[in-house]
Protein backbone atom coordinates (compact mmCIF):
# COMPACT_ATOMS: atom_id res chain seq x y z
CA UNK A 1 0.00 0.00 0.00
CA UNK A 2 1.29 3.51 -0.72
CA UNK A 3 2.01 5.72 2.28
CA UNK A 4 0.94 9.34 1.81
CA UNK A 5 1.94 11.64 4.63
CA UNK A 6 2.35 15.11 6.00
CA UNK A 7 4.19 16.12 9.12
CA UNK A 8 3.74 17.36 12.62
CA UNK A 9 6.26 18.94 14.96
CA UNK A 10 8.56 15.98 15.64
CA UNK A 11 8.81 15.14 11.95
CA UNK A 12 9.46 18.81 11.23
CA UNK A 13 11.66 20.13 14.01
CA UNK A 14 11.53 21.04 17.68
CA UNK A 15 8.51 20.36 19.87
CA UNK A 16 5.57 22.65 18.94
CA UNK A 17 7.75 24.52 16.43
CA UNK A 18 6.47 26.71 13.61
CA UNK A 19 7.80 28.88 10.80
CA UNK A 20 10.84 30.14 12.71
CA UNK A 21 12.45 26.70 12.96
CA UNK A 22 15.88 27.31 11.44
CA UNK A 23 16.35 23.95 9.69
CA UNK A 24 12.95 23.62 8.02
CA UNK A 25 14.41 23.54 4.50
CA UNK A 26 16.72 20.70 5.44
CA UNK A 27 14.00 18.71 7.20
CA UNK A 28 11.69 19.18 4.21
CA UNK A 29 14.21 17.48 1.92
CA UNK A 30 14.76 14.67 4.43
CA UNK A 31 11.01 14.14 4.74
CA UNK A 32 10.37 14.06 1.00
CA UNK A 33 13.35 11.80 0.35
CA UNK A 34 12.21 9.38 3.07
CA UNK A 35 8.72 9.13 1.53
CA UNK A 36 10.27 8.76 -1.94
CA UNK A 37 8.65 11.87 -3.35
CA UNK A 38 9.51 12.09 -7.07
CA UNK A 39 12.16 14.60 -8.09
CA UNK A 40 9.63 16.47 -10.25
CA UNK A 41 6.98 16.60 -7.53
CA UNK A 42 5.23 19.95 -7.01
CA UNK A 43 6.04 19.55 -3.31
CA UNK A 44 9.70 20.13 -4.14
CA UNK A 45 8.89 23.30 -6.09
CA UNK A 46 7.16 25.34 -3.39
CA UNK A 47 7.87 26.15 0.24
CA UNK A 48 6.34 23.66 2.65
CA UNK A 49 5.03 20.15 1.93
CA UNK A 50 1.27 20.64 1.37
CA UNK A 51 -0.18 18.55 -1.44
CA UNK A 52 -3.32 16.78 -2.63
CA UNK A 53 -4.40 13.61 -4.40
CA UNK A 54 -7.56 12.68 -6.31
CA UNK A 55 -8.81 9.10 -6.41
CA UNK A 56 -11.47 8.20 -8.97
CA UNK A 57 -13.52 5.07 -9.54
CA UNK A 58 -17.06 4.01 -10.42
CA UNK A 59 -18.04 7.58 -11.08
CA UNK A 60 -16.92 8.81 -7.63
CA UNK A 61 -14.10 11.14 -6.64
CA UNK A 62 -12.30 11.15 -3.30
CA UNK A 63 -9.89 14.00 -2.65
CA UNK A 64 -7.11 13.75 -0.08
CA UNK A 65 -5.69 17.13 0.97
CA UNK A 66 -2.57 17.13 3.15
CA UNK A 67 -1.90 20.43 4.87
CA UNK A 68 1.38 21.79 6.19
CA UNK A 69 0.61 23.37 9.56
CA UNK A 70 4.28 23.89 10.51
CA UNK A 71 6.25 25.71 7.80
CA UNK A 72 4.17 28.91 7.89
CA UNK A 73 2.66 28.89 11.37
CA UNK A 74 3.29 31.77 13.75
CA UNK A 75 4.75 31.03 17.16
CA UNK A 76 2.31 29.99 19.85
CA UNK A 77 1.53 32.40 22.69
CA UNK A 78 2.93 30.90 25.88
CA UNK A 79 1.42 31.36 29.32
CA UNK A 80 3.70 32.56 32.08
CA UNK A 81 3.45 31.80 35.79
CA UNK A 82 0.07 32.09 37.49
CA UNK A 83 -1.73 32.93 34.26
CA UNK A 84 -1.39 29.29 33.18
CA UNK A 85 -3.81 28.11 35.89
CA UNK A 86 -7.45 27.98 34.84
CA UNK A 87 -10.18 26.46 37.00
CA UNK A 88 -11.70 24.80 33.95
CA UNK A 89 -8.66 22.54 33.60
CA UNK A 90 -6.87 20.14 35.94
CA UNK A 91 -3.41 20.93 34.51
CA UNK A 92 -1.42 24.12 33.81
CA UNK A 93 -1.99 25.47 30.31
CA UNK A 94 0.90 25.92 27.88
CA UNK A 95 -0.63 28.35 25.39
CA UNK A 96 -3.43 30.85 24.90
CA UNK A 97 -5.14 31.83 21.63
CA UNK A 98 -3.98 34.47 19.19
CA UNK A 99 -6.33 37.44 19.25
CA UNK A 100 -5.18 39.27 16.11
CA UNK A 101 -6.52 38.42 12.68
CA UNK A 102 -3.15 38.40 10.93
CA UNK A 103 -1.95 35.42 13.00
CA UNK A 104 -1.39 32.57 10.58
CA UNK A 105 -1.48 28.80 10.60
CA UNK A 106 -1.15 28.06 6.88
CA UNK A 107 0.26 31.20 5.26
CA UNK A 108 -1.21 33.05 2.28
CA UNK A 109 0.30 30.89 -0.47
CA UNK A 110 -1.11 27.72 1.08
CA UNK A 111 -4.51 29.36 1.62
CA UNK A 112 -4.68 30.32 -2.07
CA UNK A 113 -3.71 26.80 -3.08
CA UNK A 114 -6.29 25.30 -0.72
CA UNK A 115 -9.10 27.39 -2.16
CA UNK A 116 -8.23 26.08 -5.61
CA UNK A 117 -8.26 22.51 -4.33
CA UNK A 118 -11.64 22.90 -2.64
CA UNK A 119 -13.12 24.18 -5.89
CA UNK A 120 -12.25 20.94 -7.68
CA UNK A 121 -15.23 18.56 -8.04
CA UNK A 122 -15.15 15.77 -5.44
CA UNK A 123 -17.69 13.66 -3.57
CA UNK A 124 -15.68 13.24 -0.37
CA UNK A 125 -12.68 15.24 0.87
CA UNK A 126 -10.36 14.05 3.61
CA UNK A 127 -8.13 16.81 4.97
CA UNK A 128 -5.03 15.72 6.87
CA UNK A 129 -3.63 18.10 9.51
CA UNK A 130 -0.96 17.39 12.09
CA UNK A 131 -2.79 19.54 14.67
CA UNK A 132 -6.34 18.82 15.78
CA UNK A 133 -9.00 20.92 14.06
CA UNK A 134 -12.42 20.41 15.65
CA UNK A 135 -11.56 20.23 19.35
CA UNK A 136 -12.38 22.90 21.90
CA UNK A 137 -9.58 25.00 23.40
CA UNK A 138 -7.42 23.03 25.84
CA UNK A 139 -4.27 25.12 26.33
CA UNK A 140 -2.15 22.84 24.16
CA UNK A 141 -1.36 22.93 20.45
CA UNK A 142 -4.41 22.94 18.14
CA UNK A 143 -6.23 25.05 15.59
CA UNK A 144 -8.11 26.47 18.60
CA UNK A 145 -4.99 28.54 19.33
CA UNK A 146 -5.56 30.27 15.98
CA UNK A 147 -9.30 30.98 16.13
CA UNK A 148 -9.20 33.40 13.19
CA UNK A 149 -7.48 30.77 11.05
CA UNK A 150 -9.97 28.08 12.03
CA UNK A 151 -12.82 30.42 11.22
CA UNK A 152 -11.14 31.20 7.91
CA UNK A 153 -11.20 27.49 7.11
CA UNK A 154 -14.89 27.22 7.96
CA UNK A 155 -15.67 30.32 5.92
CA UNK A 156 -13.69 28.93 2.99
CA UNK A 157 -15.73 25.72 3.05
CA UNK A 158 -18.89 27.82 2.89
CA UNK A 159 -17.49 30.04 0.14
CA UNK A 160 -16.41 27.14 -2.09
CA UNK A 161 -19.44 24.97 -1.20
CA UNK A 162 -17.03 22.08 -0.76
CA UNK A 163 -19.01 19.01 0.25
CA UNK A 164 -17.91 15.99 2.22
CA UNK A 165 -15.03 17.36 4.31
CA UNK A 166 -13.68 15.17 7.12
CA UNK A 167 -10.46 15.99 8.99
CA UNK A 168 -7.89 13.41 10.07
CA UNK A 169 -5.44 14.64 12.71
CA UNK A 170 -2.84 13.50 15.20
CA UNK A 171 -0.34 14.97 17.68
CA UNK A 172 -1.85 14.17 21.09
CA UNK A 173 -0.91 10.48 21.58
CA UNK A 174 -4.51 9.31 22.07
CA UNK A 175 -7.58 8.85 19.88
CA UNK A 176 -10.93 10.60 19.74
CA UNK A 177 -13.54 11.85 17.31
CA UNK A 178 -14.68 15.46 17.58
CA UNK A 179 -17.55 17.25 15.88
CA UNK A 180 -17.53 21.00 15.26
CA UNK A 181 -20.87 22.67 14.54
CA UNK A 182 -20.90 25.90 12.56
CA UNK A 183 -23.88 27.94 11.37
CA UNK A 184 -24.44 27.63 7.64
CA UNK A 185 -22.21 24.54 7.36
CA UNK A 186 -22.56 20.81 7.89
CA UNK A 187 -20.80 19.24 10.94
CA UNK A 188 -17.02 19.04 10.63
CA UNK A 189 -15.81 15.70 11.99
CA UNK A 190 -12.22 15.32 13.12
CA UNK A 191 -10.84 11.79 13.55
CA UNK A 192 -7.75 11.92 15.74
CA UNK A 193 -5.53 8.83 15.71
CA UNK A 194 -2.13 9.40 17.25
CA UNK A 195 -0.26 6.73 19.05
CA UNK A 196 0.55 3.48 17.26
CA UNK A 197 3.84 3.37 19.19
CA UNK A 198 3.41 5.99 21.94
CA UNK A 199 0.87 6.91 24.61
CA UNK A 200 -0.01 9.78 26.91
CA UNK A 201 -1.15 9.69 30.53
CA UNK A 202 -4.30 11.81 30.26
CA UNK A 203 -6.76 13.22 27.75
CA UNK A 204 -7.57 16.91 27.83
CA UNK A 205 -11.16 18.19 28.20
CA UNK A 206 -12.87 18.54 24.83
CA UNK A 207 -16.47 19.68 24.72
CA UNK A 208 -16.61 18.71 21.02
CA UNK A 209 -15.63 15.08 21.67
CA UNK A 210 -18.26 12.55 20.61
CA UNK A 211 -16.15 9.35 20.81
CA UNK A 212 -13.18 8.35 22.94
CA UNK A 213 -10.67 9.00 24.28
CA UNK A 214 -8.70 5.82 23.58
CA UNK A 215 -5.43 5.92 25.48
CA UNK A 216 -3.86 2.62 24.36
CA UNK A 217 -1.75 2.26 21.20
CA UNK A 218 -4.03 2.32 18.19
CA UNK A 219 -4.58 3.30 14.55
CA UNK A 220 -7.42 5.00 12.72
CA UNK A 221 -9.40 3.73 9.74
CA UNK A 222 -11.94 5.39 7.43
CA UNK A 223 -14.03 3.16 5.16
CA UNK A 224 -16.41 4.45 2.49
CA UNK A 225 -19.27 2.32 1.15
CA UNK A 226 -19.78 3.83 -2.29
CA UNK A 227 -22.34 1.16 -3.24
CA UNK A 228 -25.02 2.92 -1.22
CA UNK A 229 -27.20 5.53 -2.90
CA UNK A 230 -26.17 7.77 -0.01
CA UNK A 231 -22.59 6.60 0.68
CA UNK A 232 -21.65 5.61 4.23
CA UNK A 233 -18.47 6.97 5.83
CA UNK A 234 -17.33 4.77 8.72
CA UNK A 235 -14.73 6.19 11.11
CA UNK A 236 -12.97 3.66 13.35
CA UNK A 237 -10.22 3.34 15.94
CA UNK A 238 -8.59 -0.07 16.39
CA UNK A 239 -6.12 -0.85 19.15
CA UNK A 240 -2.95 -2.87 18.71
CA UNK A 241 -4.64 -5.94 20.20
CA UNK A 242 -7.03 -6.01 17.23
CA UNK A 243 -9.99 -4.64 19.16
CA UNK A 244 -12.30 -2.15 17.52
CA UNK A 245 -12.63 0.65 20.09
CA UNK A 246 -14.59 3.30 18.19
CA UNK A 247 -17.03 3.14 15.31
CA UNK A 248 -18.94 6.20 14.14
CA UNK A 249 -20.78 6.23 10.82
CA UNK A 250 -22.28 9.16 8.93
CA UNK A 251 -24.06 9.46 5.61
CA UNK A 252 -22.41 11.55 2.93
CA UNK A 253 -25.57 13.65 2.83
CA UNK A 254 -25.02 14.55 6.49
CA UNK A 255 -21.73 16.27 5.63
CA UNK A 256 -22.91 17.99 2.48
CA UNK A 257 -24.63 21.26 1.73
CA UNK A 258 -28.38 20.84 1.35
Beta strands, then each sheet from edge to edge (+ up, - down):
strand 1: 51-57
strand 2: 60-66
strand 3: 77-78
strand 4: 95-96
strand 5: 124-129
strand 6: 165-169
strand 7: 175-180
strand 8: 188-192
strand 9: 209-214
strand 10: 218-225
strand 11: 232-239
strand 12: 244-251
sheet 1: 1+ 2- 5- 6- 8- 7+ 9-
sheet 2: 3+ 4-
sheet 3: 10+ 11- 12+
end
